[in-house]
Amino acid sequence: MRTESVRARTLAHLIGLAALTIGASTMALAADEAPKAYGADWESWKAETSVTDLASLQRGARDFFNYCRGCHSLKYMRYSRMADDLEIPTDLMQKYLLPTDAKMTDYVTSPLPAADAVAWFGKAPPDLSLIARARGTDYLYQLWTTYCVDASSRTGANNLRLNAIAMPDVLSVLEGLKRCVYRDETVTGADGKPIHESVFDHFETVDAGSMSREQYAAFVRDIVNFLDYVGEPAQAHRRSLGVWVVLFLLVFTWLAWLLKQEYWKDVH
C-alpha cells in the first residue's frame, strides 16, 4: 500500500510539473504572438482586393461618387462602360451616380474648378484613373488608413504614407480622428555620434467615427478595388482569357509534336 501511495504521489507530481511546463510555454508563446499596438505595423498592411468581386466594385463605385468625385476625376472612364462592367442598371446609374448635366457616354469628371482647388489645398487634386496602376493597391489602402491629427498642417491632418499631404482627411467622419504617438530612439550616425530621433510607435484614437475599425477597413478596400478596376477595366477578362490561351498553346504544342513524329517516322 505504501509503495502504491508513493507511486501515486510521484505521478501527481510529474503531472503537475508537466502542467506547469505547458502553461509556461503557452504564456511565452502568447507573449511572443501578442498583437502590436494599433498601427505599429502599418507598412505591412495589404489591400487584399479582387477585381472579380462584383459586389465590392459596386460598393466602391458608390463610395467613390459619394466621397471622392467632388474633387477627383476619372478622365478615362465613361459612365456607360462602368455601368456595363459593374452590371449597374441604367435607371439606378442615372438616379444615383450620373450628374444631372451629364450623359451616359461622358467621362467621369469632377465639378471642382482647378483654381479653387489650388486656393484651398495648394494644388489641384489629381485624376485617379491610373492611380492604382501607378502606386499600387497596397499604397492606396495604407494612404487612406494612416491619416492622423496634425495641428501644424493647413488641413489639420497629416499622413504616414504621404507626409505633408495636401488632401484633407475627408473620411474622418467614418474612421474617426486619431493621432500618431512617437517614441524616442537613439541611432548611431555616419560619424559615429548618437542621433536622437522620433519614431512612429502607434495610433491613438482621439474621436471615434461612425464606423468600427473593421468596417472602415472594408470601406477603403472597396474604393481601392474600384480604382484598381478603373486603371484597367478589362483586366479580369484578360486574366480569364489568358488561361484559355495557355491551354490552347499546350494542346497546339502536343498536336505539333504528334505531327512531327508522323513526318519524321520514315526518316528514323
C-alpha positions as CSV (number, residue, x, y, z in Angstrom):
1,M,0.0,0.0,0.0
2,R,2.8,2.4,0.9
3,T,4.5,1.7,-2.4
4,E,1.3,2.5,-4.3
5,S,0.9,5.7,-2.3
6,V,4.4,6.8,-3.2
7,R,3.8,6.0,-6.9
8,A,0.6,7.9,-6.8
9,R,2.2,11.0,-5.3
10,T,5.1,10.8,-7.8
11,L,2.7,10.5,-10.7
12,A,0.7,13.5,-9.4
13,H,4.0,15.5,-9.0
14,L,5.0,14.7,-12.6
15,I,1.6,15.7,-13.9
16,G,1.8,18.9,-12.0
17,L,5.3,19.7,-13.4
18,A,4.0,18.9,-16.9
19,A,1.1,21.2,-16.5
20,L,3.3,24.0,-15.2
21,T,5.7,23.5,-18.1
22,I,2.9,23.5,-20.7
23,G,1.4,26.6,-19.1
24,A,4.7,28.4,-19.1
25,S,5.3,27.5,-22.7
26,T,1.8,28.7,-23.6
27,M,2.3,32.0,-21.8
28,A,5.6,32.5,-23.5
29,L,4.1,31.8,-26.9
30,A,1.2,34.1,-26.2
31,A,3.7,36.8,-25.2
32,D,5.7,36.3,-28.5
33,E,2.4,36.5,-30.5
34,A,0.9,39.4,-28.7
35,P,-0.6,41.9,-31.1
36,K,1.3,45.1,-31.8
37,A,-0.2,48.4,-30.8
38,Y,-2.6,49.6,-33.4
39,G,-0.8,50.9,-36.5
40,A,2.7,49.9,-35.5
41,D,2.8,47.5,-38.5
42,W,1.1,49.8,-40.9
43,E,3.7,49.4,-43.6
44,S,2.8,45.7,-43.9
45,W,-1.0,46.4,-44.4
46,K,-2.3,44.8,-47.6
47,A,-5.4,45.9,-49.6
48,E,-6.3,42.2,-50.5
49,T,-8.7,43.3,-53.2
50,S,-10.1,41.4,-56.2
51,V,-11.5,42.9,-59.3
52,T,-13.6,39.8,-59.8
53,D,-15.6,40.7,-56.7
54,L,-18.5,42.5,-58.4
55,A,-20.3,43.4,-55.1
56,S,-17.1,45.1,-53.9
57,L,-16.7,47.0,-57.1
58,Q,-20.3,48.2,-56.9
59,R,-19.9,49.4,-53.4
60,G,-16.6,51.0,-54.3
61,A,-18.2,52.9,-57.2
62,R,-21.0,54.2,-54.9
63,D,-18.5,55.3,-52.2
64,F,-16.2,56.9,-54.8
65,F,-19.0,59.1,-56.1
66,N,-20.2,59.9,-52.6
67,Y,-16.8,60.9,-51.1
68,C,-14.2,61.3,-53.9
69,R,-15.7,62.7,-57.1
70,G,-16.3,66.1,-55.6
71,C,-12.5,66.6,-56.0
72,H,-11.2,63.8,-58.2
73,S,-12.0,62.8,-61.8
74,L,-11.7,59.6,-63.7
75,K,-10.9,61.0,-67.1
76,Y,-10.5,57.7,-68.9
77,M,-13.7,56.1,-67.6
78,R,-17.1,56.6,-69.2
79,Y,-20.3,56.2,-67.2
80,S,-21.7,53.8,-69.8
81,R,-18.6,51.5,-69.6
82,M,-18.8,51.5,-65.8
83,A,-22.5,50.6,-65.8
84,D,-21.9,47.7,-68.3
85,D,-18.9,46.3,-66.5
86,L,-20.3,46.5,-63.0
87,E,-23.8,45.5,-64.0
88,I,-25.4,48.6,-62.7
89,P,-28.9,49.1,-64.2
90,T,-29.2,52.3,-66.3
91,D,-32.1,53.7,-64.2
92,L,-30.0,53.3,-61.0
93,M,-27.0,54.7,-62.7
94,Q,-28.9,57.8,-63.8
95,K,-30.6,58.2,-60.4
96,Y,-27.6,57.8,-58.1
97,L,-24.3,58.2,-59.9
98,L,-24.8,60.2,-63.1
99,P,-24.8,64.0,-62.6
100,T,-27.9,65.9,-63.8
101,D,-25.9,67.7,-66.5
102,A,-24.0,64.6,-67.8
103,K,-24.7,61.9,-70.3
104,M,-24.0,58.2,-70.1
105,T,-21.3,58.5,-72.7
106,D,-19.5,61.2,-70.8
107,Y,-16.2,60.7,-68.9
108,V,-16.2,60.9,-65.1
109,T,-15.1,64.5,-64.3
110,S,-15.0,66.5,-61.1
111,P,-17.1,69.6,-60.6
112,L,-14.3,71.3,-58.6
113,P,-12.6,74.2,-60.5
114,A,-8.8,73.8,-60.6
115,A,-8.4,77.4,-59.4
116,D,-10.5,76.9,-56.3
117,A,-8.6,73.6,-55.6
118,V,-5.3,75.4,-55.7
119,A,-6.5,78.2,-53.5
120,W,-7.9,75.8,-50.9
121,F,-5.4,72.9,-50.9
122,G,-2.3,74.4,-52.5
123,K,-2.6,72.1,-55.6
124,A,-5.2,70.6,-57.8
125,P,-6.4,67.1,-56.8
126,P,-5.0,64.5,-59.3
127,D,-7.1,62.4,-61.6
128,L,-7.4,58.9,-60.2
129,S,-7.9,56.9,-63.4
130,L,-4.4,55.3,-63.2
131,I,-3.5,55.9,-59.6
132,A,-3.8,52.2,-58.7
133,R,-1.5,51.2,-61.6
134,A,1.0,53.9,-60.7
135,R,1.1,53.5,-57.0
136,G,-0.4,50.0,-56.3
137,T,-3.4,49.0,-54.3
138,D,-1.4,48.5,-51.0
139,Y,-0.2,52.1,-51.2
140,L,-3.7,53.4,-51.6
141,Y,-5.0,51.3,-48.8
142,Q,-2.3,52.5,-46.5
143,L,-2.7,56.1,-47.6
144,W,-6.4,56.2,-46.6
145,T,-5.9,54.3,-43.3
146,T,-2.9,56.3,-41.9
147,Y,-4.3,59.8,-41.5
148,C,-3.6,61.4,-38.2
149,V,-4.3,64.7,-36.5
150,D,-1.6,67.4,-37.1
151,A,-2.3,70.9,-35.8
152,S,0.6,72.3,-37.8
153,S,-0.9,71.3,-41.1
154,R,-3.1,73.6,-43.1
155,T,-5.8,71.0,-43.2
156,G,-5.3,69.8,-39.6
157,A,-4.2,66.4,-40.7
158,N,-1.1,64.6,-41.9
159,N,-0.4,61.1,-43.3
160,L,2.2,58.5,-42.6
161,R,2.3,57.1,-46.2
162,L,2.5,60.6,-47.7
163,N,3.9,63.2,-45.4
164,A,2.6,66.8,-45.8
165,I,-0.3,65.5,-47.9
166,A,-2.5,68.3,-49.3
167,M,-5.6,66.2,-49.2
168,P,-7.7,66.8,-46.1
169,D,-8.9,63.8,-44.0
170,V,-12.3,63.7,-45.7
171,L,-13.0,60.3,-44.4
172,S,-12.5,61.1,-40.7
173,V,-16.3,61.2,-40.2
174,L,-16.3,57.5,-40.9
175,E,-12.9,56.4,-39.4
176,G,-12.8,59.0,-36.6
177,L,-9.8,61.0,-35.6
178,K,-6.5,59.5,-34.4
179,R,-3.1,60.9,-33.5
180,C,0.3,59.5,-34.0
181,V,2.3,58.5,-30.9
182,Y,6.1,58.6,-31.3
183,R,8.9,57.2,-29.2
184,D,12.4,58.5,-28.9
185,E,15.2,56.3,-30.3
186,T,19.0,56.8,-30.4
187,V,20.8,55.6,-33.5
188,T,24.5,55.9,-34.5
189,G,25.2,58.4,-37.3
190,A,27.8,58.0,-40.1
191,D,30.3,59.9,-37.9
192,G,29.8,57.5,-35.0
193,K,27.9,60.1,-32.9
194,P,24.5,59.2,-31.4
195,I,21.5,60.8,-33.1
196,H,18.2,61.2,-31.3
197,E,15.1,60.8,-33.5
198,S,11.3,60.3,-33.0
199,V,10.0,57.1,-34.5
200,F,6.3,56.3,-35.0
201,D,5.0,53.8,-32.5
202,H,1.2,53.6,-32.8
203,F,-2.1,55.3,-33.3
204,E,-4.2,56.7,-30.5
205,T,-7.9,57.3,-31.1
206,V,-8.9,60.9,-30.4
207,D,-12.5,60.8,-31.5
208,A,-14.5,57.7,-32.8
209,G,-16.1,57.8,-36.2
210,S,-19.4,56.3,-37.4
211,M,-17.6,53.0,-38.4
212,S,-15.7,50.4,-36.5
213,R,-12.1,49.8,-37.5
214,E,-13.1,46.6,-39.4
215,Q,-15.9,48.4,-41.2
216,Y,-13.7,51.3,-42.2
217,A,-11.0,48.9,-43.5
218,A,-13.7,47.1,-45.7
219,F,-14.9,50.5,-46.9
220,V,-11.4,51.6,-48.0
221,R,-10.8,48.2,-49.7
222,D,-13.9,48.6,-51.8
223,I,-12.8,52.1,-53.0
224,V,-9.3,50.8,-53.7
225,N,-10.8,47.8,-55.5
226,F,-12.9,50.1,-57.7
227,L,-9.8,52.2,-58.6
228,D,-7.9,49.1,-59.4
229,Y,-10.7,48.2,-61.9
230,V,-10.7,51.7,-63.3
231,G,-7.0,51.5,-64.0
232,E,-7.6,48.6,-66.4
233,P,-11.3,47.7,-66.8
234,A,-10.5,44.6,-68.9
235,Q,-8.1,43.0,-66.6
236,A,-10.5,40.4,-65.2
237,H,-11.5,39.4,-68.7
238,R,-7.8,39.4,-69.8
239,R,-6.8,37.1,-67.0
240,S,-9.6,34.6,-67.6
241,L,-8.9,34.7,-71.3
242,G,-5.2,34.1,-70.6
243,V,-6.0,30.7,-69.0
244,W,-7.7,29.5,-72.3
245,V,-4.8,30.9,-74.3
246,V,-2.3,28.9,-72.3
247,L,-4.4,25.7,-72.6
248,F,-4.7,26.3,-76.4
249,L,-0.9,26.6,-76.7
250,L,-0.4,23.4,-74.7
251,V,-2.8,21.5,-76.9
252,F,-1.3,23.0,-80.1
253,T,2.2,22.1,-78.9
254,W,1.0,18.5,-78.3
255,L,-0.6,18.3,-81.8
256,A,2.6,19.8,-83.4
257,W,4.7,17.2,-81.6
258,L,2.4,14.4,-83.0
259,L,2.7,15.9,-86.5
260,K,6.5,16.0,-86.2
261,Q,6.5,12.4,-85.1
262,E,4.4,11.4,-88.1
263,Y,6.6,13.3,-90.6
264,W,9.9,12.0,-89.2
265,K,9.0,8.4,-88.6
266,D,10.2,7.4,-92.1
267,V,13.4,9.3,-91.7
268,H,14.2,7.5,-88.4
